[in-house]
Amino acid sequence: MLELDVAPLGGFLVIDVKRLPRESVERLAQLFDKLEAEARRLGGASSAASIFGTELAKELTGRELKEGVAGLFNTVIKEIDCEVARVLGLEDVVEAVRALVISMVRRRLSRAGEAKPGSLRGSELAEVQRPAKPRKSGKASPKPPAVRLDKWLEQ
């Protein structure tokens, strides 16, 4: 079960966009528009290849993938990372943070296994076989018959 607790979020730093120079806000807006357009061109951002590019996705997943995909992480997301770092005055840590992200992705994927049938929902639904219900015999059931709720309320 997933628990959502807002208390830890109280310590997060959030950029006050209203205090940023208009040029920075416009540049970030352009970059996010570019990210959306590029993700649409790639058919979404749901595959490792579209996010990380063919070469890095092969390395991360160990699978053969379609060649020639640059990936969002190495193109538009990198531009966004650099612009946010510039706005915050943290240009010197961008590459270290991006390397840390790759390290964390690599670690997460190394622990991930194949999904169990039926655990994924989406375009490729796994066929899950339900246990067969026992056939009714001619014998009387030992349980009393169920009463409909409206009839039960009238009693």
KOLKOLGU-546179 format. One record per residue (C-alpha): residue in one letter; x, y, z. Coordinates in steps of 0.001 Angstrom, whole numbers, plus 524288, in hexadecimal, padded with zeros to 5 digits. Example, Ala and Ser with C-alpha at 12.3 -4.5 7.8 and 13.67 -1.06 7.14 Angstrom:
BEGIN
{aa:A, px:8300C, py:7EE6C, pz:81E78}
{aa:S, px:83566, py:7FBDC, pz:81BE4}
END
This chain:
BEGIN
{aa:M, px:80000, py:80000, pz:80000}
{aa:L, px:804EA, py:80D72, pz:7FC9C}
{aa:E, px:80487, py:81773, pz:80765}
{aa:L, px:804A0, py:825BF, pz:803E5}
{aa:D, px:809C6, py:82E62, pz:80EAE}
{aa:V, px:80B72, py:83CE9, pz:80C4B}
{aa:A, px:8144B, py:83F5C, pz:81810}
{aa:P, px:8211F, py:83BFB, pz:81105}
{aa:L, px:81D7C, py:84542, pz:8060B}
{aa:G, px:81E34, py:850BC, pz:80F5D}
{aa:G, px:82D03, py:850C2, pz:80E32}
{aa:F, px:82D57, py:850D0, pz:7FF50}
{aa:L, px:83246, py:85CFA, pz:7F8B2}
{aa:V, px:82953, py:86229, pz:7EE2D}
{aa:I, px:82CEA, py:86C4A, pz:7E40E}
{aa:D, px:8245F, py:87860, pz:7E4DC}
{aa:V, px:821BE, py:87A1C, pz:7D670}
{aa:K, px:81BE6, py:88791, pz:7D8BF}
{aa:R, px:82935, py:88C8D, pz:7DD40}
{aa:L, px:830A5, py:88765, pz:7D17B}
{aa:P, px:83439, py:89093, pz:7C664}
{aa:R, px:82A27, py:8900F, pz:7BB8D}
{aa:E, px:83475, py:88B6B, pz:7B1C9}
{aa:S, px:83783, py:87F8C, pz:7BA4A}
{aa:V, px:8292F, py:87C00, pz:7BBA6}
{aa:E, px:82720, py:87D5C, pz:7ACFB}
{aa:R, px:8333B, py:8751F, pz:7AA1C}
{aa:L, px:82EA4, py:86A68, pz:7B367}
{aa:A, px:820F9, py:86AD6, pz:7AD72}
{aa:Q, px:826F8, py:86939, pz:79FDA}
{aa:L, px:82F30, py:85DC8, pz:7A48A}
{aa:F, px:8237C, py:856E5, pz:7AA92}
{aa:D, px:81BCE, py:85907, pz:79E04}
{aa:K, px:82758, py:8533D, pz:796B0}
{aa:L, px:8276E, py:847A4, pz:7A01B}
{aa:E, px:81908, py:8452C, pz:79D96}
{aa:A, px:81AB9, py:845FC, pz:78EDC}
{aa:E, px:82697, py:83CFD, pz:78EE1}
{aa:A, px:81FC9, py:83318, pz:797A4}
{aa:R, px:81442, py:832EF, pz:78E41}
{aa:R, px:81D7B, py:83143, pz:782B7}
{aa:L, px:823B0, py:82587, pz:78983}
{aa:G, px:81661, py:81F9B, pz:78C58}
{aa:G, px:81673, py:822DF, pz:79AD7}
{aa:A, px:82002, py:82255, pz:7A5F7}
{aa:S, px:81CBA, py:814D2, pz:7AAEF}
{aa:S, px:82823, py:80CFC, pz:7A5A7}
{aa:A, px:8365E, py:80CF2, pz:7A9C6}
{aa:A, px:83A8C, py:8100F, pz:79BD3}
{aa:S, px:831F4, py:81C1C, pz:79AB4}
{aa:I, px:836A5, py:8211B, pz:7A7DB}
{aa:F, px:84509, py:81D6C, pz:7A7EA}
{aa:G, px:847F3, py:81B26, pz:7998D}
{aa:T, px:84B92, py:80E8C, pz:792D3}
{aa:E, px:85982, py:80D11, pz:797A3}
{aa:L, px:85720, py:81005, pz:7A5F6}
{aa:A, px:84A4E, py:80870, pz:7A607}
{aa:K, px:85171, py:7FC67, pz:7A0B4}
{aa:E, px:85B77, py:7FDC7, pz:7AB79}
{aa:L, px:85120, py:7FFA8, pz:7B5FF}
{aa:T, px:847A7, py:7F513, pz:7B1BF}
{aa:G, px:8506C, py:7EB5B, pz:7AAB9}
{aa:R, px:8468B, py:7EA67, pz:79FA4}
{aa:E, px:84819, py:7ECB3, pz:79127}
{aa:L, px:84100, py:7F91A, pz:78D53}
{aa:K, px:83DE8, py:800EA, pz:78126}
{aa:E, px:84A15, py:8084E, pz:77CDF}
{aa:G, px:84B63, py:816EC, pz:77B74}
{aa:V, px:842C6, py:81C21, pz:78664}
{aa:A, px:8497C, py:82762, pz:78D6A}
{aa:G, px:8405F, py:82723, pz:7991A}
{aa:L, px:83A96, py:83216, pz:7A121}
{aa:F, px:84452, py:83130, pz:7AC5B}
{aa:N, px:84FEE, py:8347F, pz:7A3B3}
{aa:T, px:84917, py:83F05, pz:79BDE}
{aa:V, px:83DC4, py:84716, pz:7A0EB}
{aa:I, px:83E5D, py:842D9, pz:7AF27}
{aa:K, px:84CC7, py:84654, pz:7AF3D}
{aa:E, px:8496C, py:853DB, pz:7AA28}
{aa:I, px:83F2D, py:8555A, pz:7B4D8}
{aa:D, px:848C3, py:850B8, pz:7BF32}
{aa:C, px:852EC, py:85A80, pz:7BA87}
{aa:E, px:8492D, py:865BE, pz:7BA2A}
{aa:V, px:8440F, py:862E4, pz:7C7DF}
{aa:A, px:85213, py:861E1, pz:7CCC6}
{aa:R, px:8555D, py:86EDD, pz:7C637}
{aa:V, px:849A5, py:87574, pz:7CC8E}
{aa:L, px:84D94, py:87014, pz:7D9DF}
{aa:G, px:85C10, py:872D9, pz:7D7F9}
{aa:L, px:85F7B, py:8645D, pz:7D8CB}
{aa:E, px:8658E, py:8623B, pz:7CB65}
{aa:D, px:87136, py:85B22, pz:7D147}
{aa:V, px:86905, py:84FD9, pz:7D6CC}
{aa:V, px:86054, py:84CAF, pz:7CB19}
{aa:E, px:868AB, py:841BA, pz:7C59B}
{aa:A, px:86AF3, py:83BCC, pz:7D313}
{aa:V, px:85C54, py:83B99, pz:7D5C5}
{aa:R, px:8596E, py:835C7, pz:7C861}
{aa:A, px:863AE, py:82B38, pz:7CAD2}
{aa:L, px:85D2F, py:8286A, pz:7D7E3}
{aa:V, px:85002, py:826F8, pz:7D115}
{aa:I, px:855D3, py:81D09, pz:7C7A2}
{aa:S, px:85BF5, py:815D7, pz:7D30F}
{aa:M, px:84EE8, py:8153D, pz:7DA15}
{aa:V, px:847E2, py:81094, pz:7CDCE}
{aa:R, px:85240, py:80635, pz:7CBA6}
{aa:R, px:850C5, py:801A7, pz:7D9BD}
{aa:R, px:841F6, py:8014E, pz:7D8DA}
{aa:L, px:841FD, py:7F9D5, pz:7CC14}
{aa:S, px:84BDD, py:7EFF7, pz:7D12A}
{aa:R, px:84216, py:7EC17, pz:7DBAE}
{aa:A, px:83661, py:7EBE5, pz:7D2B0}
{aa:G, px:83224, py:7DEF4, pz:7CD06}
{aa:E, px:82838, py:7DB17, pz:7C30C}
{aa:A, px:81A72, py:7DEC4, pz:7C6D6}
{aa:K, px:811AB, py:7D3C5, pz:7CB2C}
{aa:P, px:80681, py:7D0C3, pz:7C1DF}
{aa:G, px:7FAAC, py:7D8B9, pz:7C572}
{aa:S, px:8024A, py:7E319, pz:7CCCE}
{aa:L, px:8032E, py:7EC65, pz:7C146}
{aa:R, px:7F7E7, py:7F3C8, pz:7BB9D}
{aa:G, px:7F81E, py:7FA7C, pz:7AEB2}
{aa:S, px:7F925, py:7F700, pz:7A08E}
{aa:E, px:7FE6D, py:7E960, pz:7A31C}
{aa:L, px:7F4FD, py:7E34D, pz:7ACA2}
{aa:A, px:7F93B, py:7D623, pz:7B191}
{aa:E, px:7EF0D, py:7CBA3, pz:7B12C}
{aa:V, px:7EC39, py:7C765, pz:7BEF3}
{aa:Q, px:7E538, py:7BAA1, pz:7C09E}
{aa:R, px:7DB1C, py:7BAB3, pz:7CB2E}
{aa:P, px:7D8BA, py:7AE6B, pz:7D2F7}
{aa:A, px:7CD2D, py:7A6DA, pz:7CDF2}
{aa:K, px:7C0F2, py:7A7D0, pz:7D62C}
{aa:P, px:7BBD8, py:79AF0, pz:7DB48}
{aa:R, px:7AFDB, py:79656, pz:7D406}
{aa:K, px:7A326, py:79601, pz:7DB52}
{aa:S, px:79DFA, py:788AB, pz:7DDFD}
{aa:G, px:78FC6, py:78514, pz:7DFD6}
{aa:K, px:7918D, py:784A7, pz:7EE8C}
{aa:A, px:78BAA, py:78F01, pz:7F740}
{aa:S, px:7950A, py:7990F, pz:7FC50}
{aa:P, px:797A2, py:798B6, pz:80AFB}
{aa:K, px:797E8, py:7A7AB, pz:80B3F}
{aa:P, px:78B3B, py:7AF41, pz:80BFD}
{aa:P, px:7882E, py:7B6A4, pz:7FF70}
{aa:A, px:78D08, py:7C48B, pz:7FEC2}
{aa:V, px:782F0, py:7CF29, pz:800BF}
{aa:R, px:78338, py:7DB45, pz:7F85B}
{aa:L, px:7868F, py:7E79E, pz:7FFBF}
{aa:D, px:779A3, py:7EE56, pz:7FCD0}
{aa:K, px:7722B, py:7E272, pz:801CC}
{aa:W, px:77AC0, py:7E1A4, pz:80DD6}
{aa:L, px:7781D, py:7EFFB, pz:810F0}
{aa:E, px:76955, py:7ED82, pz:81020}
{aa:Q, px:76A14, py:7E2E3, pz:81A7D}
END
